[in-house]
């Protein structure tokens, strides 16, 4: 390959990926050339994109910042890339950076689109930045208070990060709930409690009822559980995205009597409570600085080489197993 060529992962059609060679544009003075070291698969969203399950109504809103192509495909999609600047402004040369870019060996982006990694954050862990940014926005939307009982339903990458953040609020008692008992070890590493659904704190037990509930399982059963564990006048923050799948919500029975609130949270906009003072860049800088904690390495559940991406994405979309963040090495 010549220096102005790159290799990129494309979803050629729903359920089928391939590696394509691309010619890079010559960078302008305010652009950088990044050589990728790692990228991360945001398994929930990327699996839906890979399977062609983005509803037409969301084609525009679901575009990744540097997406090429259109849904359902062919499309180049992704937003968790960590690399080293090879060309660009002097102050960025040789620096490790994070960018919301798809899976590609080299790329050219505006210098303003990259975020320099703090010295305490290794590039291998920085692939979690986009998911942590989502979790930060979720905490802002929920606004847990000192001493709250917090339940997080769904111990995927985002759910684990939400639980980890909530656990740092003084006095908060955090339960991470999942159907997979193997997620208990990760919860311990993150400093929060773990429970299987049958053992989750219940609204009927006033002493254990949740003040704030986050739902991040991506399933209807998980959402139903989130509503059942919420205490009187509690808020359930919905962080799952279901693609084109309709999801039943239990709004009968005691839902109204308990005066519950269901609130959506999505990273595309800075949470309303912070929007007057924060923008997406400041939020990303907070996420990157927060990745200095080595406990978060427990969320990297596997690693594959870039050339294996077509088969890896197909496997993760079909059967996620115990996958959290799957890292791609270049």
TORGU-204787 format. One record per residue (C-alpha): residue number from 1; residue in one letter; x, y, z. Coordinates in Angstrom, 2 decimals. Layout:
REM residues N
 num residu      xx      yy      zz
 NUM      a       X       Y       Z
...
//
This chain:
REM residues 330
 num residu      xx      yy      zz
   1      x    0.00    0.00    0.00
   2      x    1.14    3.54   -0.70
   3      x    1.20    6.18    2.08
   4      x   -1.97    7.82    0.71
   5      x   -4.00    4.62    0.88
   6      x   -5.95    3.15    3.79
   7      x   -8.00    0.05    4.52
   8      x  -11.45    0.41    6.00
   9      x  -14.23   -1.84    7.28
  10      x  -17.51   -1.47    5.38
  11      x  -20.93   -2.99    5.88
  12      x  -21.45   -4.00    2.27
  13      x  -25.03   -5.13    2.92
  14      x  -26.99   -6.04    6.07
  15      x  -25.17   -8.93    7.72
  16      x  -22.08   -8.78    5.50
  17      x  -18.88   -6.81    6.10
  18      x  -15.73   -6.42    4.05
  19      x  -12.38   -4.64    4.06
  20      x  -11.95   -2.06    1.29
  21      x   -8.95   -0.04    0.17
  22      x   -9.42    3.73   -0.05
  23      x   -7.31    6.64   -1.25
  24      x   -6.82    9.36    1.34
  25      x   -7.25   13.00    0.43
  26      x   -4.21   15.25    0.91
  27      x   -4.53   17.00    4.28
  28      x   -4.99   20.75    4.41
  29      x   -3.03   22.84    6.95
  30      x   -5.84   22.53    9.51
  31      x   -6.21   18.75    9.15
  32      x   -4.34   15.77   10.60
  33      x   -3.43   12.32    9.33
  34      x   -4.04    9.71   12.02
  35      x   -2.59    6.19   12.02
  36      x   -5.01    4.00   13.94
  37      x   -3.74    1.91   16.84
  38      x   -7.04    0.62   18.24
  39      x  -10.76    0.94   17.65
  40      x  -13.66   -0.27   19.74
  41      x  -16.89   -1.95   18.69
  42      x  -19.90   -0.34   20.32
  43      x  -21.62   -3.70   20.25
  44      x  -25.27   -2.77   20.80
  45      x  -25.54    0.03   18.24
  46      x  -23.05   -1.42   15.75
  47      x  -24.79   -4.80   15.79
  48      x  -28.08   -3.12   14.85
  49      x  -26.35   -1.16   12.09
  50      x  -24.60   -4.31   10.85
  51      x  -27.92   -6.16   10.70
  52      x  -29.59   -3.32    8.78
  53      x  -31.99   -2.55   11.62
  54      x  -31.82    1.25   11.60
  55      x  -35.39    2.43   10.87
  56      x  -35.67    4.81    7.88
  57      x  -37.00    7.55   10.16
  58      x  -33.61    7.56   11.95
  59      x  -31.27    7.47    8.94
  60      x  -30.25   11.12    9.37
  61      x  -30.14   11.19   13.19
  62      x  -28.13    7.96   13.40
  63      x  -25.32    9.13   11.13
  64      x  -21.91    8.83   12.78
  65      x  -19.75   11.99   12.58
  66      x  -17.49   10.58    9.82
  67      x  -19.83    8.02    8.33
  68      x  -19.52    7.30    4.61
  69      x  -22.38    5.75    2.67
  70      x  -26.02    5.43    3.65
  71      x  -28.12    3.05    5.71
  72      x  -28.75    0.19    5.36
  73      x  -25.59   -0.11    3.24
  74      x  -23.02    0.01    1.90
  75      x  -21.94    2.09    4.86
  76      x  -18.75    2.75    6.83
  77      x  -19.84    3.17   10.44
  78      x  -18.16    3.46   13.83
  79      x  -17.10    6.04   16.41
  80      x  -14.36    4.79   18.70
  81      x  -10.93    5.21   17.11
  82      x   -7.61    5.75   18.87
  83      x   -4.47    6.55   16.92
  84      x   -1.33    8.60   16.57
  85      x   -1.04   11.83   14.58
  86      x    1.45   11.37   11.71
  87      x    0.91   14.70    9.94
  88      x   -0.63   17.94   11.11
  89      x   -0.01   20.98   13.30
  90      x    3.25   20.82   15.23
  91      x    1.56   20.65   18.64
  92      x   -0.28   17.47   17.61
  93      x    2.55   15.61   15.87
  94      x    3.16   12.23   17.45
  95      x    0.34   12.63   19.99
  96      x   -2.10    9.83   20.77
  97      x   -5.64   10.97   20.03
  98      x   -9.25    9.79   20.12
  99      x  -11.65   10.48   17.25
 100      x  -15.25    9.54   16.49
 101      x  -14.12    7.72   13.34
 102      x  -15.07    4.33   11.83
 103      x  -12.76    1.30   11.71
 104      x   -9.95    2.31    9.32
 105      x   -6.16    2.00    9.28
 106      x   -5.42    5.68    8.46
 107      x   -7.65    8.72    8.04
 108      x   -7.68   12.47    7.50
 109      x   -9.87   14.66    9.72
 110      x   -9.93   18.29   10.88
 111      x   -7.49   18.88   13.73
 112      x  -10.43   20.09   15.81
 113      x  -12.03   16.62   15.53
 114      x   -9.33   14.82   17.50
 115      x   -8.94   14.76   21.27
 116      x   -5.46   14.37   22.74
 117      x   -5.30   11.56   25.30
 118      x   -4.27   12.55   28.82
 119      x   -0.87   11.13   29.75
 120      x   -2.46    8.84   32.34
 121      x   -4.77    7.16   29.80
 122      x   -3.27    4.33   27.71
 123      x   -4.44    4.16   24.07
 124      x   -5.66    0.60   24.60
 125      x   -8.22    1.80   27.20
 126      x   -9.22    4.96   25.36
 127      x  -11.52    2.98   23.04
 128      x  -14.06    3.24   25.90
 129      x  -14.32    7.03   25.53
 130      x  -17.48    7.15   23.40
 131      x  -19.34    4.74   25.69
 132      x  -18.20    6.66   28.77
 133      x  -19.41    9.89   27.19
 134      x  -22.83    8.23   26.80
 135      x  -22.76    7.17   30.45
 136      x  -21.83   10.68   31.62
 137      x  -24.77   12.10   29.69
 138      x  -27.03    9.50   31.30
 139      x  -25.92   10.54   34.81
 140      x  -26.58   14.16   33.91
 141      x  -30.07   13.24   32.69
 142      x  -30.82   11.25   35.85
 143      x  -29.22   13.64   38.35
 144      x  -28.73   11.14   41.21
 145      x  -28.34   12.71   44.64
 146      x  -26.04   11.97   47.55
 147      x  -27.17    8.78   49.27
 148      x  -29.54    7.60   46.51
 149      x  -30.21    3.95   45.88
 150      x  -29.39    3.36   42.23
 151      x  -30.23    0.29   40.15
 152      x  -28.71   -0.25   36.71
 153      x  -30.45   -2.95   34.66
 154      x  -28.15   -4.36   31.99
 155      x  -24.43   -4.93   32.58
 156      x  -23.20   -4.22   29.08
 157      x  -20.46   -1.65   28.51
 158      x  -22.72    1.39   28.95
 159      x  -24.54   -0.11   31.92
 160      x  -21.27   -0.95   33.66
 161      x  -19.94    2.56   33.06
 162      x  -23.16    4.11   34.39
 163      x  -22.91    1.96   37.53
 164      x  -19.24    2.88   37.98
 165      x  -20.00    6.61   37.72
 166      x  -23.01    6.40   40.04
 167      x  -20.90    4.51   42.56
 168      x  -18.66    7.56   42.86
 169      x  -21.51    9.78   44.08
 170      x  -21.12   10.01   47.85
 171      x  -23.30    7.58   49.73
 172      x  -24.93    6.04   46.65
 173      x  -25.71    2.34   46.91
 174      x  -25.51    0.91   43.40
 175      x  -26.82   -2.43   42.20
 176      x  -25.88   -3.66   38.72
 177      x  -28.46   -6.20   37.52
 178      x  -27.98   -8.68   34.69
 179      x  -29.17  -12.13   33.63
 180      x  -25.56  -13.24   33.12
 181      x  -23.99  -14.29   36.45
 182      x  -20.50  -13.91   34.92
 183      x  -20.98  -10.14   35.05
 184      x  -20.67  -10.27   38.86
 185      x  -16.86  -10.21   38.71
 186      x  -16.92   -7.05   36.62
 187      x  -19.31   -5.38   39.06
 188      x  -16.95   -6.15   41.94
 189      x  -14.01   -4.72   40.00
 190      x  -15.99   -1.53   39.44
 191      x  -16.88   -1.25   43.13
 192      x  -20.65   -1.85   42.86
 193      x  -23.01   -4.62   43.90
 194      x  -24.34   -7.26   41.51
 195      x  -27.70   -9.02   41.41
 196      x  -29.51  -11.41   39.12
 197      x  -33.02  -10.20   38.16
 198      x  -34.79  -12.30   40.80
 199      x  -32.60  -10.81   43.52
 200      x  -32.85   -7.18   42.40
 201      x  -34.15   -4.66   44.98
 202      x  -37.94   -4.37   44.73
 203      x  -40.31   -1.43   45.02
 204      x  -42.43   -3.44   47.44
 205      x  -39.55   -3.34   49.93
 206      x  -39.53    0.37   50.83
 207      x  -36.13    0.09   52.51
 208      x  -34.54   -1.12   49.25
 209      x  -36.62    0.67   46.59
 210      x  -34.56    2.47   43.99
 211      x  -34.47    6.26   43.85
 212      x  -33.03    6.20   40.34
 213      x  -33.08    3.37   37.79
 214      x  -31.10    3.15   34.57
 215      x  -32.15    0.69   31.89
 216      x  -29.41   -0.43   29.51
 217      x  -30.20   -4.07   28.68
 218      x  -31.76   -3.44   25.28
 219      x  -34.59   -5.89   26.06
 220      x  -38.27   -5.58   26.88
 221      x  -37.83   -7.82   29.93
 222      x  -35.11   -5.53   31.20
 223      x  -37.31   -2.47   30.82
 224      x  -40.13   -4.24   32.64
 225      x  -37.75   -5.05   35.49
 226      x  -36.52   -1.45   35.60
 227      x  -40.11   -0.26   36.11
 228      x  -40.74   -2.87   38.81
 229      x  -37.69   -1.96   40.92
 230      x  -38.30    1.80   40.79
 231      x  -39.52    3.33   44.04
 232      x  -42.42    5.75   44.47
 233      x  -41.99    8.81   42.21
 234      x  -38.65    7.47   40.96
 235      x  -37.21    8.10   37.50
 236      x  -36.31    5.33   35.06
 237      x  -33.71    6.57   32.58
 238      x  -33.95    4.60   29.31
 239      x  -30.52    4.28   27.72
 240      x  -31.21    1.35   25.39
 241      x  -31.73    1.82   21.67
 242      x  -33.88   -0.81   20.01
 243      x  -33.47    0.03   16.34
 244      x  -36.58   -0.96   14.39
 245      x  -37.91   -3.31   17.09
 246      x  -41.17   -2.31   18.87
 247      x  -40.93   -2.66   22.65
 248      x  -43.91   -3.16   24.98
 249      x  -43.93   -0.98   28.09
 250      x  -45.93   -1.87   31.22
 251      x  -47.86    1.31   31.83
 252      x  -50.81   -0.39   33.49
 253      x  -51.02   -1.96   36.95
 254      x  -49.37    0.34   39.52
 255      x  -47.37    2.50   37.08
 256      x  -49.52    5.60   37.55
 257      x  -50.24    5.06   41.22
 258      x  -46.49    5.00   41.87
 259      x  -46.08    8.18   39.78
 260      x  -43.08    6.85   37.87
 261      x  -41.18    8.84   35.25
 262      x  -39.59    7.24   32.18
 263      x  -36.95    9.51   30.67
 264      x  -34.92    8.99   27.51
 265      x  -31.20    9.66   27.40
 266      x  -29.19    9.91   24.20
 267      x  -25.66   11.17   23.65
 268      x  -26.42   13.16   20.48
 269      x  -27.30   16.20   22.60
 270      x  -25.67   17.35   25.82
 271      x  -28.12   16.80   28.68
 272      x  -30.49   19.71   29.25
 273      x  -29.19   20.33   32.77
 274      x  -25.65   20.99   31.45
 275      x  -26.25   22.41   27.98
 276      x  -25.90   26.07   28.90
 277      x  -22.29   25.56   29.99
 278      x  -21.08   22.35   28.33
 279      x  -20.58   21.36   24.72
 280      x  -19.72   17.96   23.24
 281      x  -15.99   18.69   23.21
 282      x  -15.84   19.55   26.90
 283      x  -17.92   16.45   27.67
 284      x  -15.50   14.25   25.68
 285      x  -12.53   15.76   27.50
 286      x  -14.19   14.80   30.79
 287      x  -14.74   11.25   29.53
 288      x  -11.11   10.89   28.47
 289      x   -9.78   12.24   31.77
 290      x  -12.02    9.77   33.63
 291      x  -10.43    6.81   31.82
 292      x   -7.30    7.05   33.98
 293      x   -8.79    4.41   36.32
 294      x   -7.26    0.98   35.51
 295      x  -10.35   -0.73   36.95
 296      x  -12.05    0.04   33.64
 297      x   -9.83   -2.48   31.84
 298      x  -12.31   -5.13   33.01
 299      x  -14.68   -3.82   30.32
 300      x  -12.37   -4.90   27.47
 301      x  -13.70   -8.41   26.99
 302      x  -11.76   -9.39   23.87
 303      x   -9.44   -8.25   21.10
 304      x   -9.08   -9.10   17.41
 305      x   -6.88   -7.96   14.56
 306      x   -8.30   -5.51   12.05
 307      x   -8.34   -8.05    9.20
 308      x  -10.75  -10.23   11.19
 309      x  -13.39   -7.50   11.48
 310      x  -15.86   -8.89    8.90
 311      x  -16.15  -12.21   10.72
 312      x  -15.89  -10.68   14.20
 313      x  -18.73   -8.24   13.56
 314      x  -20.92  -11.02   12.18
 315      x  -20.25  -13.18   15.25
 316      x  -20.92  -10.37   17.73
 317      x  -24.13   -9.34   15.97
 318      x  -25.42  -12.93   15.91
 319      x  -24.38  -14.03   19.40
 320      x  -22.83  -11.48   21.77
 321      x  -22.11  -14.02   24.51
 322      x  -20.15  -12.36   27.31
 323      x  -18.93   -9.48   25.13
 324      x  -18.56   -6.01   26.61
 325      x  -16.21   -3.78   24.59
 326      x  -14.43   -5.74   21.86
 327      x  -11.19   -4.04   20.88
 328      x   -9.70   -4.04   17.39
 329      x   -5.91   -3.90   17.12
 330      x   -4.18   -2.42   14.07
//
